Amino acid sequence: MNRKILSLLAISMVFLSACVQEAGIEERLACMDLTSHSALDIPECGSQEECLREFEKNFSLDYTELSQTSKAALGEFKNRVALSWLYFNHALEKVREINKACSGAGDMSGIDRLVNEFNHSASKGFVEIEKAHQIAFAVIIAEKADLELERIALIKEEPLFEDYASLSDNLNAINNKSTVGQSFAAQYFSSAQKFSALAEKTGFSENIIKETTIFDAVDYIDDKVLSRLKTNFAFAFISDAYTKSFSFLKNFFETERSVNALQSVPAFEFFDSFNWFAGTKNSAVKKFADLVSTANFHKKTAREKIIALEAQVQGELYLVEEKITLIDDSAYSQFDQNFLAQLALLTGFSSTIGSSGLVLRDLSAIKADSSKELALLKTGFAGLKAKSIMGGIPLGEKTGSLKDFLAKTMLLGESIDYYSRNATEGLKSTCAEKIGFISKKLSADFSKFGDEALSAAAKTKFAVQEFREAKTTVQSLVMCKKTVETYNRLELVIKDTGAANSLAKEEAGECMKELETFFEANKSAFPGLGALFGRLVESAGAHDPQTLALECRSLKEKTISELNSMPEAEAVVSNYSAAKKALSVLEKISFSDSDKLSQSAFEEIAGKLLRLESFFENGALSLRSVNLLSELSKTSSSVLFDARQSLVGAFGRHLGKNSFVEIYSSSKVKANSFNSQKTKITAKNLVEPFDAAVSFSVNAQLFQSPKSEYATPNVSGYKAEKGAITVDLNFAPLGSSVLVLESSGVFAKTIEETKPISVSVESAFFEKQVTIDANGSFPELIVPASLPVQADLSGTKVFFREQEIPFTQTSTGIEFGLFNVFPKDTATVFLR
């Protein structure tokens, strides 16, 4: 639309020059009026490279996270806007010269040439800005379609959905040519409307705005996006404005009356129109740049949130796993596996847990149920990660699924917390009531039931006192169980002395037999304990069954304690504990990375540990292990070695999988020349700290003589091989380990191919294709091109992506700068 304005102005100059050949004061004033202009928001720049720098400085247009379709289009969008600025600056320069000539300070003889040059630059400036807006409309459609493919509607609570709504608003404005609202499209059509009003004000009566359909933008939109379009949007552009305005103004200047009318036209408004579309402040280009950058930022944030959600789900799953373990394997590991369930039965306790409505008559069932639910969550989460790696999952679907996993995992953890709290605190309360009941019963006279009943009553009273002196919940529950059991024995003695003695006799018999077997083979190794056992055997007949069972149990505990204090036994226990810890970490890595090697190693080591567990009882070596300590020491040492080796390998794979490489240069890269680059390698440990040496490898291309510029303290060395870097660590803390290497080499080369276009006796024209041969892309690349010694630089032109670009002469040819360069990109040099 601005092209229309500049076209009007330019064409006016063409015919104004005819009037000014023999110019009078009126014609000169008309010329000066027509060539005046207001303050502009267009940066001053004298080359496309300089205009691109001005674009980057004025617009923070970040599109690194957008679709590939949009990335390609936006690279051209920037070039189009920059080129329009360049043409605009050329046109403005010519207008100033014309104004100077009209004011009498310049030579009027060259005004025709100036008008023609201005005419050309103004026209080209509007052509480029129209093409830029066409690309902008195509990007809006592409990004909206991309967000629909990403199933953004599943996460309406996220900021990215607001961008989807903004894109939709823009498309609605495009479809309806609406000027209402703050959208980019509304700004564009509002500017178009202003331009039309200006055209009418200057005398235009015909409509010179044509419509371009979306299918004219197919170059920027792929078939997948086109197939999703429900309507064929039409965009308003002014491609015919220049020609038609020329014809109209010619007629306008043919009469004296028309010249007089021109003096009242505010011609500088035509220049303002370019601001409406391409200025750095409140323009359509500014609105579009803001729209794109906001959508890009929210896409980046959404992808970062996915990483954070994955880590959060992973952490919650580990936490739930620990909570399930703590139900009976931590605080109550010294007791029977079903300690809480047994205590519940003894006290008559039952509870409803959480909102599930389950009545836990057997408290140990919560572990199995929770473990089953946890396994389903783990499997689902691993499946989600595998699906994401294999084929990708739409961003909205993955975010929604991760939120669902997180909510379910946290709910499971809360249920377990509630269970644990209810089970322990509820049991403690029930115990207090039960002990209160027992205390009242103990006030009775038990002498009439005999000495055995008196002894049982005394033991029960002592247990009640221990319960009341307990300082922790665990101690309270342990003493509660002991108190209720002793009271039950008291009741049994009162009701049936024979039955109580029978139970105690059975317990004492099993205990005495186990100790007898042990001391027959190891009496000399444990002389003190052996003597105690001998005296217990001698006095067995003098003890009632309950006393004998208690004495035997006490001696067995002392014997196990002394056995486990032996150096060989301590080594076995230490190896066993360390191997279990390593196995736990190995399982986390296997689960976190879906690592089949770690899973296989885990299963193998778990099998070996399972065989060792048969020699342990409540975390300590059992009596039957005493004659196998040497063999158990070798076995446990071997299992620990295998576990640690497997863990080192698993951590190396984990760090390699969770690492990334960043390559950057402190100066512009030049093709066919040595350049220095920095390669930053960051590896993240997402599991837990690892205190042993470990190495990992990443794919990265280094050049000659890489040197370490920076490393975190745990980096001990590195080795650069073909296409890969191996980094050695002394240890792997939780979080990031970083190594920055500096190297130099030829990052990009050029392949030149020259062919003649036309050859005659007088002259020859050639086309040189300069192709970039590189392994990666470059934000900016300096490209040299050789030219024959006799080449005429005045006739040499360089084009890149259909845009002419400036060049400088060198001793061997020319150099030119390219932006956003990819492998196999080609620049074309025309020379003669």
Secondary structure, DSSP 8 states (H G I E B T S, - for coil): -HHHHHHHHHHHHHHHHHHHTT--HHHHHHHHHHT------S---SSHHHHHHHHHHH-----TTS-HHHHHHHHHHHHHHHHHHHHHHHHHHHHHHHHHHHTTSS-GGGHHHHHHHHHHHHHHHHHHHHHHHHHHHHHHHHHHHHHHHTTGGGGTTSHHHHHHHHHHHHHHHHHHT---SSSHHHHHHHHHHHHHHHHHHTT--S---EEEEGGGGGGGS-HHHHTT-SS--EEEE-TTHHHHHHHHHHHHTTSHHHHHHHTTS-THHHHHHHHHHH-SSSSHHHHHHHHHHHHHHHHHHHHHHHHHHHHHHHHHHHHHHHHHHHTTTTTTTTS-TTHHHHHHHHHT---EETTTTEE-SSTTHHHHHHHHHHHHHHHHHHHHHHHHHHT---HHHHHHHHHHHHHHHHHHHHHHHHHHHHHHHHHHHHHHHHHHHHHHHTTS--GGG-HHHHHHHHHHHHHHHHHHH--SHHHHHHHHHHHHHHHHHHHHHHH-HHHHHHHHHHHHHHHHHHHHHHHHHHTTTSHHHHHHHHHHHHTGGGS-HHHHHHHHHHHHHHHHHHHHTSHHHHHHHHHHHHHHHHHHHHHHHHHHHT-HHHHHHHHHHHHHHHHHHTTEETTEE-GGGGGGHHHHHHHHHHHHHHHHHHHHHHHHHHHHHTEEEEEE-SS-EETTSEEEEEEEEEEEE-S--B-S-EEEEEE----EEEEEEEE-TTEEEEEEETTEEEEEES-B-SEEEEEEEEEEEE-EEEEEEEEEEEE-SS-EEEEEEEEEEESS-EEEEEEEEE--TT--GGG-EEEETTEEE--EE-SSEEEEEEEEE-TT-EEEEEE-
